[in-house]
Amino acid sequence: MVAYNMLEIRSIVRGSPADCGRFAVGDKLISINGHEINDFIDYRYHQAAAILKIILCRGEKQSVFRIIKNIDHDLGLEFKPDRIIRCRNKCRFCFVNNNAAGMRRSLYLKDDDYRLSFLHGNYITLTNLSDSDLRRIIEMRLSPLYVSVHATDARARTRLFNRADLQPLIPLLRNLAEGGIRMHCQVVVVPGINDGEVLKTTARDLAELRPAVQSLAVVPVGLTKYAFSRKRGKFPLRLVKSSEARRLIAAVAEFRRKFGNRHNGFAYASDEMFLLAGIPIPKRSYYDEFPQIENGVGMVRRFIDSIPPVAKRRVNALAVTGRSMLPFWKEKIIRGAGNTLKAVAVDNRFWGKSVTVTGLLTGADILSRLKKMRKGPPVVILPPNCLNDDDRFIDDYSMEDLSTGLGKQVVRGSYDLSETLDMLR
């Protein structure tokens, strides 16, 4: 096993088993029940027992003691951030590589960390796994994982990941599947590289690994204005056209007929693909249990379905949205008689006009757009996916910065509009 870090305690949850006077902020956790604790995964896995033998390090001194708690009850320790496993790929279409210069350092950090995939649903490529990582995933049942496959064809993968030393993907996926690991996969389509026959091969290869491979999302490549200013050799980097989006949606429909069943459709086109194609968003049944909603697969449908019950509510608020979502607001909300809930689309000046999704709106662009509106409701509702866990935008603006700049209350919305409006009562 690779030793990443000895975990340092950042805080202790009040009222938890750890809130017993034995632990202190700054202590380092060495082991639980004889198992070395190298990272948060080790901690989560081994602290589930009812009787815990703890070894702590405080300065130069070690202490050993026992904690008795209810089985599976969380011990109650929170730790300083762990060291992240970095991505060594050189994908020319990688969003991190297409960032602007001069942003905060964390935005240039490319993670490919299976622990974050298990804990938070981050997508990983499996190209940066060591043999010990693979054994650990299987031994500790770190499932499900979210995998950026992009292509199973070796030649296409070499071009996409810009690496010649990639190990074959299918044996690796099969190893995980035989180890009981469930996977949700995505293909980010780069036109001319992994669409057409390559995509068909990818879908077929992944379908052969069902039920371990539980879903496949097909997503159009997202490119900022900075992507086109960087040298990329002969790599054909461009956006997916509307006609291509329609063909991709048809291909996904074929995958669903071939590989899906009445309980699981297996393959899903992303919301953005339907918006690009000008095709209506599918009904709720298309998305099954919404296995990849955080990947933009079904997010619009869930939002649309939450609108009808709230259209008649009188809420004095302004909802911020990206350009691609504005038609859904206009159709369902703004036309409601007597409704004071309104919406405004913010153009993405930071990343460029080709970026129309809400998740990449910046605080500066939102502030600039809303300041031009002389009058407006006293409450601003933000889309939930434009903020990180610390309520900061991708350009490091905070919700507080936006609220101060506008002189209005700013709230983080939900994917379910009913939940958002309930917060405003």
N, C-alpha and C positions, 0 to 999 in steps of 0.2 A: 504494500500500500504506500502511496506517495504521501509524505507528511507535508501538509500545506502550512499550517500555523497552529500554535498552541492557542486555544481560544481565550481571549481576555474578556472578563465580565464587564459589560457596560452598565447594566442595571439589573435590579432584582424586582420581580413582580410582587407588589404588595399583597399579602395574604396567601402567597403560594407556599408550597413546602420549602422552597429555598429561603423564604423570609423567616429564618429561624436563628439568625445571629451568627451562623457559621460561615456565611459567604460575605464578601465585601467587593465593592466596585474596584477593579484593578487586579483582582485575583486571576490567576490563570488555571484553567481546568486541565489537569494532566490525564486522568483516567476515570472511568466508571466501571465498576465490577471487573477490574483487570483489563479493560479494553482501552487502549490509547485513544484519546480524543484529539483528532487532527483538524476537524472542521465541524461545521454545524450539522452536517448529515450524521456524523458519528454521534454527536450529542443527542440528536432527535431519536436515533435508533436505539441507543443504549440506555437512555434515561426513562424508557417506558416501563421498566421493571418496577416492582413494588418495593424491593429492598435494594438500596444503592450503596455501594462502598465507593466513596469519593476520595480522590487524591487531588489536593489543591497546592498551588505554588503561590506564596505571598512573599515577594522579595526573594531572599535567598532561602527561605524556610518552607518546607513542605508540611502539610497536615493531612491526616487520614481520619475519616469519620464515616458514620453510617447515617443514611436518611431513610425513613420508612414513610411511604405514601401509598395512595390508592394506585393500583396498576393502571397504566396508560394515562394517569393524571400528569400533566406537564409539571416538571420540576420548578420552572419559573425563572430561568436565567436568560438574560439577553446579552448578546456579545457584540464586540466591535466588529466592523465589516471584515470578512474573510478575504484572502487573496483570490482573485478571479483567474480561472484558466483562460488564457488568451487564444484568440484565433490566429493561426499562421497562414491562412489562405490569403490570396491576393485578388479576390474577385473584383473585376473592374466595375461591376454593377452594384457592389456593396454600398449601402446608403452611408455608412461611416466614411468610406473613402470619398464620398461626394458631398461632404460637409463643407461649409465655408471655413475660411481661415479665421483664427482669432477667437474661437469660441472656447467655453470652459473645457478643461482637459478631459473630463469624463466622457464627453461626446465623441472623442476620438478613440475610446477604448472599445476594442472588438472582443467580446467574450464568446467563448465556445465551450461553455461550462455545463456539463451534464447535471450538476447539482442544481443550478438555476433553472434548468429545463424541468427537472422533477419538482422543484419547490414552487416555481413561478410561471411555468409554461413558456420559458424562453426557447427559441428555436436554435438547435445546434446542428452541425454538419456531420458529426461523428468522425471527421477527418483528423481530429486532434486528440483522439483517445489513446492512452497507453494500454498495454495488456492488463496491467493492474487495475486501471480504471474500469475496463470492461468486466473483469472478474468481480469487482466491487459492486457495480450496477446490478449484476445478476444475483450475487450473494445477499445483497441488502434489499433486493426487490424494489429498486428505484423506478417505479412505474406509475403513470405513463411518462414517456419521453416525447418531446416534440422535435421532429427531425426535418431539417431543410435538405431534402433529397435532390431537388432540381432536375436530376436525370440519373437513370441507372446505366445508360450507355457510357462506356469508359471514355470514348473520345470526346463526347459532349461534356462529361464531367471535368476532364482535363482542361478544356477551354473555359468552362464556367468558373472553376476554382483557381485557374491559372497556376496549377501545380502538376508536375509530372510524376510525383511520387505517391499518388493516391492508391491506397489499397482497394481491392474490389469491394463494392458496396454490398451486394446481395449476400455473400457469405457472412458479413458482419451483421446485417439485419437478421439473417436466419439464426445466427448464434444468439442474438438477443431474444428473438421469438421463442426459440427452444428453451431459453432460460426463464420464460414466463413474463417477459417485458412487453407491455403494450405500447404502441407507438401511433402518434398522429403525425402525418407527413405533409409537407407542402412542396409545391413546384412553383417557383417564381419564374414566369415565362419571359425569356429574353428572345424576342423574335429572331428567327433564323438560326438559333442555337438549339433550343430544347423544346420547340413546338413540333407540330406535324407528327411524323413517324416516331421521332424520339420520345415525344410525350405519350404516344400510344404504347410504346415499349415500356416506358416507366410505369404507366398505370397497370399494365398486365403483370409486370414483375412484382409490383407491390401487392396486387390482388392475390397473387399466389401465396402470400404470407399472411393472409387473413386466417383467423381473427386477430392475430397479434398486431398487424397493421390495421387499425380501426377506421382511419379516415385519410382522405387525400384532398387537400385544398389546392386549387389552381388559381394563381394570383398573378396579375400583370406586374411587370417590373415597374418600380417607382423611381423616377429620375428627377433630380433637381437641376436647376440651371447651371450648377457647378459641374455636373457630370459631363456636360458637353464642352467644357473648357479645359479638360484634362486630356493628356495624351493617352491613347489606348491602342495604338497600332492598327491592326486590321480587324479588331473586335467590333462587330456590327451593333453598337449600342444605340438603341432608339426605343421610343415608347410603342406600346401596342396600339395599333390602329383600330378604329371602330369595326371595320369589316373583319379584322383578325379576331377581335373579341367575340364576335358572333360565331365564328368558326370554332373558337375555343369552347364556348358554351355548348355548342352542338357536340363537340368531342366529349365533354364531361357528361352530357346526357347519354351518350353511347356507353361510356364507362359505367354509368349507373345501371343501364339496362343489362350490361354483360356481367358486372361484378357485384351489384347491389342486390338487396332483397327487400321485402316489405317491412323489415325491422330496421334496416340500415342501408342507406343509399350509397355509402362508401365514398363516393366522389362528390365534390362540391365546387362550384365556381364562386369566386369571391364577389362580394357586393360591388366592388369597383369594376369588375368585369361586366356585370349587367349594366352599370351606369355608362361605361364606355360604349357598350353595344346598343344602348337605347332600348333595351328590353326590360319589361317590368320585373321588379323584384319578385322572386318566387313566393309561393304561399309557405306558411310555417312548416307544413309537413315535409317540405324539401330538405329542411335542415335537421331533421330527427331531433337529437338532444343537444343541438348546437355545440358540437365537439370542438369547433375552432372559431368560436365567436370573437375571441380576442385577436384573431388573425383577420378580422374584417369579413367573416363568413357568417352572415345572418344578423349582423348588428343592425342593419337598416330595417330588416323585417321585424325584429323585436321592437325597435323604436316605433315603426308604423303601427304595430298592433297595440301599443300602449297609448296611442293618440285618441282614438274614438271616445273612450270613456271620459276623457278630460277636456274635450273640445268645447264643452259648454261652461267650464269653470271660468270664473272671473278672477284672473290673476294678473296683477299689474307688474309684469316682468318682461325683460328682453332676452331672448335666447340667441347666443352666438353660435354660428354654424359655418362650415366650409361651403364653398360654392356648390359642390356636388350634392349636398344634402338640402339645399334651400327649396327645391321643388316639392319635397315631401312636407316641409313645414307649410308652404303656401297652400298646398292642396288640402291639408287636413286641419290646420290651425288658423291661419290668418283669415280664411273665409268664414270662420265660425261667427255668427251674428253675436254682437255684444262682447266678444272676447277681447280682453286687453293683454293677452299673451302674444307677443310679436317676436319675429325673428329677423336677424340681419346676417347676411353672408359677409365674411371677411376674406378678401383676396390675399393670397400668400405672396407678399412682396419679398419676403426674406428668401424663400426657396425658389420662387418663380411661379408663373401662372400655370405651369403644368401640374403643380401640386395643389389639389383641390380638396383633399381629405381634411377632416377636423383634427385628426391626431397630430398634425404637424403645424398647426397654427401657433404663432409665437405671441408672447405677451405684448411686444412692441407693435405688431401689426394690429392686434385687437384694440389696443389703446388708441392708436392713430385713427382707426376706422370709427370707433365710438365717439371720439372727441369731435368728429365732424357733425355728429347728430346733436343739434342744439338742445332739443328736448327729447325726453324719453322716460321710460319707467325707471323707478328708483332701484330696481334689483336687476342684476345681470346674471344670467345662467350660462355657465361654461360647459362645453362638452367634456365628459369625464376623461376621455383619452388624450386630451392635449396637456394634461398635467401628470407629473410623476408622483411617487408616493409622498414626497415632501411638498406637494402642491406648488411645484415650480414648472414653468414652461420650458421648452427646449432651449430658449435663449436666456434662461436663468432669471427671467422675471418671476416674481411670486404673485399669488393671488392678492396679497396685501399691497404689493406695488400697484397692481391694476386698480384695486379698490381706491387707494389713495389718489391715483392719477385721475380717476373718473369722479371721485366724490360720491360713489354709490356702493351699495352692498353687492358683493360678488360671491356667488355660491358655485360649488362644483356639482354639476348635474349627474344624473344617472342615465343608463341606457334605457331605463323604463321611465317615461315621462311622468307617469302617475306618482312614482316614488319622489321624483324631483319636486313636483308641485306640493306633495304632502310636507316636504321640508319647509315650504314657504308659508305654511299656515300659521 
